[in-house]
Amino acid sequence: MTKNLVKGVPSTHGDNYQLNTTNLIRHAVRTYPETAIVYRTTAGDWERYTYAEAYERVKRAANALTSLGIGAADTVGLLDWNSRRHYELSWAIPGLAAVMLQMNLRLSAEDLGYVTDHADATWVLVDETLLPVAESIAPLVPQVKGWIVMTDKPLSEISTTLENVLHLEDLMAAADTEIDWPVIDETSTYSAVYTSGTTGRPKGVYYSHRGTYLHAMAMAAASGMTRDDTAMLITPMFHGQSWAFPHVTMWAAAKIILPGRYMAEDTSMLVDMMIAENVTVANGAPAIFQPMLDYIKTLDVKPDFSSTRLLSGATEPALSLMRDFYELTGADFVQAYGATETTPLITMNLGVKPSMQGHLTADDEKWDLKRYQGLPTSGVDIRIVDADDNDLPHDGKSVGEILMRGPWVIERYHKLDDDADRFLDGYWRSGDVGTIFPNGYFKLTDRIKDVVKSGGEWISSIDMENAIVAHPLVQDAAVVGIEHPKWQERPLALVVPVEGAELTRDDIIDVLSDRFAKWQMPDTVLFVDALPRTSVGKLDKKVLRVEHADEYKDAAQ
């Protein structure tokens, strides 16, 4: 990009004003000090305070960290749920020009230790409930000087094998409430996030203050979030900053709900709080929204979520999930697409755009459009290329790898010298396969590694999975390509039936018959109790391919 950079007449704008996250929160607190933040405590109770009260704690936390010698270019690890303290530290740590290392607690101890060491973290803040996780990685991170426990209990009541343990609330109680924030160069790192490491070691993605600031503005605009909204941060902050919701909500001055720790097996608390606080925006993966829907179905009186937008990511939600949510509650599913490397917003689907209103008249056509990942966000460029990196037309038929670039898309990985194969002419290679239609809508069809290659033709595992899940007696499904002696690969379907339901292969083939040709049908359908998922809720197809690698080895040539 820089080789074509042309310098024109210098402007008289304040181009030296830095777009950093400190300015983002400072302006929000100045104008909307009374806006509420509702948070769940470790004990499971709900409490609330205001932007202004949160900001005072942010300043105290920053001063407390400064007293430990933490400053510019230092890296501080954070091991926590979507808690009040996590939210405060996501402003305090970067406000010192230090790097906030988001530690994905769903990684293995080995990978989490690698991440902490690779990022050169010298201090780690850890919630009391996650002390066992910290203790498991402590032997792997000798460079860590100390551990700061986040708890409402006195330090004397905390039992741990960690060495040099401090107490965050004690440090903050002794800290000043005022701070002279440094003016941070906007190209400095705000936060370090690591990929989930499903192929090789986790890779470091370092978000800049500038990219974070611009991304917050773009996401607020794309989602339509305003000061009238109440936003619940369901997606973990340790995974890509909860898709930047801390920054988007602050930019929009929205009321914030922090649900703390919750389990996918029990999401009733999330639904109950959405009802109690009139939540209008929430983010999450289908793996979380599905159990929420299951709980809603048990309620005698269904909630009214007709003003609620459910921003869904990680994987394409089944059409049945989106329709059921809408028909039962009125909630609108909004698909968003991106990756850790893209901060993550790249596309968003807000439904039928105005120019198409007269062309899509049938209800089924409108719902089918909801399956698309939407329209590219202003500020990012997207290409589709074939196997030889030739650009493909946006005709809705050509399918290729998705490449992207923009101010919040990475141009390299942190301390990784052999990453050239992940970039092309300044574009990041997503590894995703998709198509773009003439009307601008983007449709993801698969991961390159997940698409089923059978007899020289491609079969979309995503489309087949969502078609299977549309069966009313199917709870979950996965489709993987398994090596075949004649056809290179053939699809294998693994299906989780609804509890107590009895299904056969013919039932699954019937539900696929309207959308797939006979040659595309899975040769085998296996019924299982559960499917493996990655730390971010995606189907772990790597595990499934290994477990079922011999399924077709004896098939006829």
VOGU-3710 file (C-alpha; in Angstrom, 3 decimals, decimal comma):
1> mtknlvkgvp> 0,000/0,000/0,000  2,775/2,482/0,896  4,493/2,227/-2,525  1,568/4,125/-4,089  1,264/6,675/-1,288  0,909/10,183/-2,664  1,394/13,247/-0,451  -0,781/16,240/-1,224  -1,078/19,667/0,382  -0,788/19,424/4,197
11> sthgdnyqln> -4,128/19,899/5,930  -4,910/22,245/8,797  -6,778/19,535/10,710  -5,649/18,243/14,088  -3,948/15,238/12,546  -1,677/14,973/15,571  -4,683/14,270/17,821  -4,243/10,614/18,662  -7,064/8,115/18,274  -6,486/6,117/21,436
21> ttnlirhavr> -8,849/4,335/23,786  -8,204/6,754/26,646  -9,757/9,556/24,633  -12,666/7,272/23,775  -13,663/6,639/27,395  -12,781/10,164/28,527  -15,233/11,746/26,100  -17,996/9,255/26,927  -17,672/9,832/30,680  -17,587/13,588/30,230
31> typetaivyr> -20,892/13,625/28,342  -22,758/10,641/29,786  -21,432/10,191/33,346  -24,803/8,921/34,565  -25,151/6,036/32,087  -25,443/2,692/33,858  -23,226/-0,371/33,840  -24,886/-3,447/35,354  -22,568/-6,269/36,366  -22,771/-9,708/37,929
41> ttagdweryt> -20,552/-10,419/40,923  -18,611/-13,597/41,648  -21,326/-14,509/44,149  -23,941/-14,310/41,377  -25,619/-11,101/42,521  -26,330/-8,167/40,225  -25,036/-4,693/41,042  -24,734/-1,447/39,110  -22,750/1,741/38,894  -22,277/4,566/36,412
51> yaeayervkr> -19,796/5,485/33,697  -18,345/8,102/36,066  -17,908/5,622/38,917  -16,356/3,084/36,569  -13,933/5,700/35,250  -12,801/6,570/38,764  -11,931/2,907/39,284  -10,176/2,842/35,897  -7,937/5,683/37,051  -7,270/4,008/40,392
61> aanaltslgi> -6,373/0,757/38,640  -3,992/2,550/36,274  -2,262/4,277/39,189  -2,059/0,966/41,056  -0,344/-0,690/38,098  2,003/2,274/37,744  3,075/1,768/41,372  4,324/-1,694/40,341  6,484/-0,199/37,628  4,128/-1,075/34,775
71> gaadtvglld> 4,277/1,408/31,940  4,712/1,905/28,200  5,448/-1,254/26,177  5,025/-3,578/29,168  2,648/-6,501/28,737  0,060/-7,366/31,386  -1,955/-10,579/31,201  -5,643/-10,666/32,095  -7,383/-13,899/33,068  -11,031/-13,150/33,764
81> wnsrrhyels> -14,684/-13,464/32,756  -16,873/-10,573/31,530  -16,656/-8,883/34,907  -16,613/-5,321/36,164  -12,862/-5,538/36,845  -12,150/-6,936/33,391  -14,040/-4,038/31,866  -12,147/-1,477/33,968  -8,749/-2,995/33,220  -9,473/-3,010/29,488
91> waipglaavm> -9,166/0,788/29,759  -6,581/1,066/32,546  -3,849/-1,173/31,099  -3,836/0,281/27,544  -4,192/3,768/29,078  -0,607/3,410/30,326  0,571/2,518/26,793  1,013/-1,025/28,109  -0,240/-4,077/26,221  -3,280/-5,877/27,591
101> lqmnlrlsae> -2,833/-9,584/26,895  -6,254/-11,219/26,621  -5,706/-14,745/27,969  -8,186/-17,201/26,472  -8,991/-19,397/29,448  -10,356/-22,075/27,120  -6,886/-22,795/25,755  -4,921/-25,724/27,148  -2,428/-24,949/29,912  0,406/-25,603/27,465
111> dlgyvtdhad> -0,947/-23,157/24,863  -1,874/-20,555/27,481  1,612/-20,760/28,939  3,079/-20,383/25,455  0,912/-17,321/24,784  1,921/-15,666/28,075  5,604/-16,305/27,399  5,462/-15,350/23,711  3,803/-12,018/24,574  6,478/-11,288/27,246
121> atwvlvdetl> 3,885/-10,727/29,974  5,507/-9,650/33,250  2,383/-9,423/35,427  -0,895/-11,329/35,299  -4,219/-10,293/36,811  -6,387/-13,294/37,644  -9,941/-13,680/38,943  -10,093/-15,759/42,109  -12,203/-18,435/40,394  -9,454/-18,907/37,794
131> lpvaesiapl> -6,553/-19,374/40,205  -6,281/-23,080/39,242  -5,737/-22,009/35,625  -3,036/-19,546/36,664  -1,386/-22,188/38,849  -1,312/-24,629/35,930  0,639/-22,229/33,719  2,899/-20,708/36,394  5,746/-23,246/35,828  5,685/-22,364/32,116
141> vpqvkgwivm> 6,103/-18,597/32,559  9,211/-17,856/34,652  9,339/-14,277/33,311  6,115/-13,347/35,169  7,119/-11,219/38,172  3,883/-11,608/40,080  0,171/-12,348/40,119  -2,576/-9,894/41,060  -5,721/-11,550/42,388  -9,103/-9,982/41,624
151> tdkplseist> -11,544/-10,760/44,429  -13,899/-9,219/46,965  -12,338/-11,359/49,700  -9,305/-10,245/51,727  -6,014/-11,700/50,511  -5,725/-13,686/53,768  -8,706/-15,805/52,641  -7,178/-16,661/49,257  -5,360/-19,989/49,036  -2,949/-20,422/46,137
161> tlenvlhled> 0,418/-21,903/45,245  1,318/-18,848/43,159  4,298/-16,810/44,293  4,405/-13,030/44,785  0,650/-12,620/44,979  -0,900/-9,165/45,329  -4,499/-8,011/45,837  -6,000/-5,676/43,218  -8,557/-4,027/45,509  -5,877/-3,309/48,133
171> lmaaadteid> -3,655/-1,742/45,471  -6,540/0,347/44,157  -7,585/1,484/47,639  -4,123/2,960/48,122  -4,035/4,559/44,675  -4,915/8,113/43,679  -8,214/8,831/41,926  -6,647/11,287/39,482  -4,147/10,557/36,743  -2,249/12,447/34,085
181> wpvidetsty> -2,774/10,067/31,190  0,107/9,775/28,739  -0,599/10,825/25,152  -0,300/7,465/23,409  0,790/7,165/19,801  -2,280/5,716/18,099  -0,218/3,092/16,284  0,858/1,568/19,609  -0,621/-1,771/20,603  -3,811/-1,601/22,620
191> savytsgttg> -4,255/-5,315/23,189  -2,719/-8,656/22,269  -5,081/-11,443/21,259  -3,986/-14,905/20,188  -5,700/-17,230/17,745  -7,149/-20,408/19,210  -4,334/-22,542/17,829  -6,383/-25,266/16,102  -3,525/-25,591/13,596  -0,123/-25,206/15,241
201> rpkgvyyshr> 0,704/-22,767/18,009  -1,576/-19,779/18,689  -0,548/-16,742/16,652  -0,288/-13,243/18,101  -2,622/-10,549/16,784  -1,812/-7,099/18,144  -4,563/-4,478/17,889  -3,536/-0,827/17,690  -5,295/2,003/19,523  -6,108/3,541/16,133
211> gtylhamama> -7,550/0,331/14,702  -9,568/-0,257/17,873  -10,960/3,292/17,829  -11,915/3,205/14,146  -13,366/-0,280/14,470  -15,594/0,874/17,339  -16,946/3,700/15,184  -17,550/1,373/12,231  -19,249/-1,263/14,338  -21,482/1,277/16,063
221> aasgmtrddt> -22,540/2,570/12,654  -23,050/-0,892/11,161  -25,052/-2,202/14,120  -26,993/1,009/14,641  -26,057/1,138/18,324  -26,948/4,399/20,085  -27,329/5,876/23,564  -30,886/4,488/23,618  -29,594/0,905/23,567  -28,842/-1,521/26,365
231> amlitpmfhg> -26,082/-3,902/25,308  -25,215/-7,234/26,900  -21,668/-8,538/26,397  -22,269/-12,275/26,021  -19,207/-13,022/23,891  -16,185/-13,377/26,217  -13,919/-10,358/26,442  -10,971/-12,750/26,415  -11,956/-13,536/22,827  -11,317/-10,460/20,691
241> qswafphvtm> -12,568/-7,999/23,330  -16,103/-9,381/23,049  -16,040/-8,260/19,405  -15,042/-4,764/20,595  -18,300/-4,289/22,519  -16,571/-2,419/25,401  -15,496/0,231/22,882  -18,631/0,205/20,739  -20,869/0,697/23,767  -18,700/3,517/25,089
251> waaakiilpg> -18,660/5,227/21,689  -22,450/4,942/21,487  -22,943/5,761/25,225  -25,146/2,696/25,603  -26,126/1,082/28,869  -23,903/-1,947/29,491  -24,647/-5,387/30,962  -21,682/-7,531/32,080  -22,894/-11,078/32,857  -19,681/-12,320/34,449
261> rymaedtsml> -19,240/-16,071/34,475  -21,872/-18,266/32,847  -21,948/-21,754/31,362  -23,293/-22,769/27,956  -25,275/-25,473/29,757  -27,138/-22,860/31,790  -27,915/-19,672/29,902  -31,249/-19,010/31,607  -29,564/-16,226/33,589  -28,753/-14,412/30,345
271> vdmmiaenvt> -32,367/-14,548/29,164  -33,728/-13,475/32,551  -31,392/-10,471/32,616  -32,260/-9,509/29,051  -35,895/-9,372/30,142  -35,199/-7,507/33,398  -32,965/-4,820/31,841  -34,693/-4,507/28,447  -31,594/-5,494/26,512  -31,749/-4,296/22,908
281> vangapaifq> -28,364/-5,557/21,638  -26,510/-8,746/22,553  -23,648/-10,602/20,910  -22,896/-14,294/20,889  -22,400/-17,514/18,977  -25,167/-19,909/17,867  -23,767/-22,371/20,423  -24,963/-19,925/23,122  -28,113/-18,629/21,429  -29,475/-22,148/20,914
291> pmldyiktld> -29,631/-23,050/24,642  -31,064/-19,599/25,307  -33,839/-20,407/22,828  -34,365/-23,804/24,438  -34,918/-22,059/27,782  -37,304/-19,533/26,246  -39,406/-22,403/24,884  -39,977/-23,586/28,472  -41,399/-20,216/29,588  -45,160/-19,895/29,809
301> vkpdfsstrl> -44,905/-16,233/28,858  -42,430/-15,594/26,069  -40,277/-12,437/26,334  -40,854/-9,514/24,001  -37,531/-8,978/22,226  -39,063/-7,175/19,258  -36,639/-4,283/19,816  -33,637/-6,593/20,255  -30,841/-7,300/17,792  -28,871/-10,491/18,355
311> lsgatepals> -25,449/-10,092/16,750  -24,347/-13,594/15,840  -20,850/-14,715/14,894  -18,324/-17,593/15,088  -20,366/-19,739/12,687  -23,440/-19,332/10,519  -26,626/-19,748/12,588  -29,149/-22,264/11,359  -32,145/-20,699/9,640  -34,378/-22,580/12,074
321> lmrdfyeltg> -32,637/-20,887/15,022  -33,150/-17,422/13,540  -36,779/-18,060/12,614  -37,673/-19,621/15,964  -36,171/-16,689/17,863  -38,111/-14,244/15,718  -41,421/-16,118/15,875  -41,233/-16,685/19,653  -39,775/-13,350/20,795  -39,572/-10,956/17,843
331> adfvqaygat> -35,753/-10,768/18,133  -33,858/-9,979/14,938  -30,776/-12,070/14,194  -27,965/-10,017/12,682  -25,151/-12,068/11,220  -21,665/-10,604/11,434  -18,509/-11,990/9,891  -14,868/-11,572/10,782  -11,940/-13,163/12,589  -9,480/-12,518/15,385
341> ettplitmnl> -7,223/-11,031/12,713  -9,908/-8,504/11,702  -10,860/-7,158/15,165  -13,411/-8,740/14,008  -16,016/-6,847/11,953  -15,807/-7,257/8,169  -19,430/-7,726/7,110  -22,836/-7,403/8,773  -26,294/-8,469/7,628  -29,022/-6,044/8,647
351> gvkpsmqghl> -31,484/-7,656/6,245  -32,819/-6,393/2,941  -31,229/-3,106/1,885  -33,568/-0,374/0,552  -32,751/-0,879/-3,124  -33,891/-4,504/-2,890  -37,143/-3,943/-0,997  -39,290/-4,237/-4,113  -37,421/-7,241/-5,514  -37,650/-9,612/-2,551
361> taddekwdlk> -41,334/-10,023/-1,903  -41,672/-13,626/-0,753  -41,106/-14,318/2,936  -38,846/-17,269/2,124  -36,641/-15,057/-0,058  -36,114/-12,618/2,788  -35,286/-15,404/5,226  -32,891/-16,957/2,742  -31,053/-13,632/2,580  -30,589/-13,834/6,377
371> ryqglptsgv> -28,282/-16,802/5,745  -25,794/-14,458/4,092  -23,051/-12,834/6,126  -24,146/-9,456/4,812  -22,574/-6,366/3,298  -18,909/-5,340/3,639  -18,307/-2,691/6,264  -17,178/0,713/5,050  -13,437/0,961/5,564  -12,416/-2,556/4,522
381> dirivdaddn> -11,592/-4,029/1,120  -12,519/-7,612/0,190  -11,241/-9,760/-2,669  -12,168/-13,263/-3,810  -9,385/-15,200/-5,511  -9,021/-18,603/-7,119  -6,298/-21,171/-6,394  -3,826/-19,143/-8,501  -4,676/-15,864/-6,705  -6,561/-14,472/-9,684
391> dlphdgksvg> -9,436/-12,159/-8,771  -12,895/-13,601/-9,293  -15,977/-11,587/-10,313  -18,666/-10,595/-7,806  -21,336/-12,526/-9,665  -22,767/-14,675/-6,869  -21,501/-17,782/-8,663  -17,709/-17,611/-8,489  -16,398/-19,103/-5,278  -12,900/-18,505/-3,923
401> eilmrgpwvi> -10,797/-17,607/-0,933  -11,701/-14,403/0,880  -8,920/-11,823/1,251  -9,295/-8,575/3,173  -7,445/-5,437/4,243  -8,289/-2,327/6,215  -7,311/-0,178/9,218  -8,363/-2,889/11,682  -7,104/-5,892/9,676  -3,630/-7,206/10,495
411> eryhklddda> -0,686/-6,916/8,106  1,514/-9,389/10,001  1,556/-11,656/13,056  3,551/-10,832/16,180  7,054/-12,333/16,195  6,268/-14,756/13,388  8,755/-14,731/10,537  7,156/-17,381/8,326  3,741/-15,777/7,866  4,132/-14,624/4,253
421> drfldgywrs> 1,753/-17,318/3,024  -1,047/-15,691/5,035  -0,846/-12,390/3,122  -1,051/-11,227/-0,488  -0,328/-7,658/-1,603  -1,290/-6,267/1,802  -4,426/-8,432/2,091  -4,845/-11,016/4,847  -5,814/-14,488/3,629  -8,806/-15,625/5,667
431> gdvgtifpng> -8,767/-19,302/4,716  -12,520/-18,945/4,196  -14,304/-19,702/0,951  -17,161/-17,531/-0,210  -18,833/-15,535/-2,928  -20,002/-11,944/-3,392  -23,196/-11,191/-5,284  -23,703/-8,293/-7,724  -25,886/-6,594/-5,080  -22,904/-6,556/-2,698
441> yfkltdrikd> -24,010/-9,306/-0,295  -21,338/-11,702/0,894  -21,996/-15,417/1,480  -19,515/-17,618/3,273  -19,640/-21,175/1,931  -16,934/-22,937/3,947  -13,421/-23,012/5,299  -10,876/-24,094/2,677  -9,878/-26,946/4,957  -13,530/-27,918/5,619
451> vvksggewis> -15,055/-27,852/2,143  -15,762/-31,393/0,904  -13,928/-32,108/-2,366  -15,745/-34,959/-4,079  -14,988/-36,044/-7,645  -13,555/-32,647/-8,512  -16,598/-30,772/-7,196  -17,053/-28,821/-3,935  -19,770/-29,462/-1,377  -20,408/-26,816/1,276
461> sidmenaiva> -20,311/-28,401/4,714  -21,841/-25,263/6,273  -24,906/-25,283/4,016  -25,412/-29,003/4,566  -25,099/-28,679/8,358  -27,655/-25,887/8,513  -30,051/-27,831/6,304  -29,783/-30,840/8,640  -30,316/-28,715/11,756  -33,550/-27,454/10,194
471> hplvqdaavv> -35,046/-30,880/10,978  -37,181/-30,403/14,122  -35,692/-33,503/15,776  -32,061/-32,480/15,227  -30,214/-30,603/17,963  -26,785/-30,276/16,316  -24,939/-31,463/13,222  -21,525/-31,535/11,587  -20,442/-32,486/8,076  -16,836/-33,386/7,282
481> giehpkwqer> -15,031/-34,622/4,199  -13,525/-38,087/4,674  -10,943/-39,614/2,335  -12,518/-41,908/-0,242  -10,649/-44,357/-2,532  -12,633/-43,348/-5,623  -14,011/-39,838/-5,114  -11,122/-38,211/-3,191  -13,539/-37,262/-0,382  -17,118/-37,986/0,546
491> plalvvpveg> -19,281/-36,150/3,080  -19,894/-37,770/6,458  -22,746/-36,357/8,556  -22,703/-36,554/12,346  -26,040/-35,721/13,916  -27,080/-35,064/17,517  -30,802/-35,854/17,833  -33,093/-34,035/20,216  -33,225/-35,950/23,486  -35,498/-38,959/23,135
501> aeltrddiid> -35,869/-38,632/19,362  -35,229/-41,499/16,954  -33,851/-40,662/13,524  -32,591/-42,612/10,528  -30,337/-41,757/7,584  -33,450/-41,520/5,394  -34,803/-38,770/7,663  -31,636/-36,753/7,114  -31,558/-37,387/3,356  -35,180/-36,259/3,090
511> vlsdrfakwq> -34,455/-32,905/4,709  -31,501/-32,407/2,326  -33,292/-33,439/-0,864  -34,620/-29,983/-1,770  -31,209/-28,301/-1,659  -28,646/-30,938/-2,605  -28,174/-33,272/-5,561  -28,088/-37,025/-5,017  -24,326/-37,198/-5,596  -23,800/-34,624/-2,816
521> mpdtvlfvda> -25,653/-36,610/-0,153  -23,599/-38,009/2,729  -22,873/-41,712/2,211  -23,027/-42,256/5,959  -24,956/-40,546/8,749  -23,801/-41,218/12,299  -25,952/-40,337/15,289  -23,928/-39,135/18,277  -24,533/-37,677/21,736  -22,399/-34,542/21,304
531> lprtsvgkld> -19,981/-32,817/18,931  -16,555/-31,371/19,836  -16,177/-27,608/19,684  -13,235/-25,223/19,807  -12,619/-22,567/22,459  -14,730/-20,068/20,494  -17,699/-22,385/19,970  -16,915/-23,573/16,440  -17,219/-27,225/15,470  -13,805/-28,873/15,862
541> kkvlrvehad> -13,739/-30,652/12,523  -10,067/-31,480/12,869  -10,980/-33,850/15,705  -13,891/-35,318/13,743  -11,759/-35,964/10,659  -9,186/-37,826/12,744  -11,790/-39,851/14,663  -13,576/-40,973/11,481  -10,650/-41,092/9,038  -11,270/-44,768/8,170
551> eykdaaq> -15,013/-44,478/7,595  -14,767/-44,929/3,800  -11,469/-46,813/3,453  -13,244/-50,037/2,403  -15,631/-48,311/-0,005  -15,824/-49,754/-3,528  -13,409/-48,331/-6,096
//
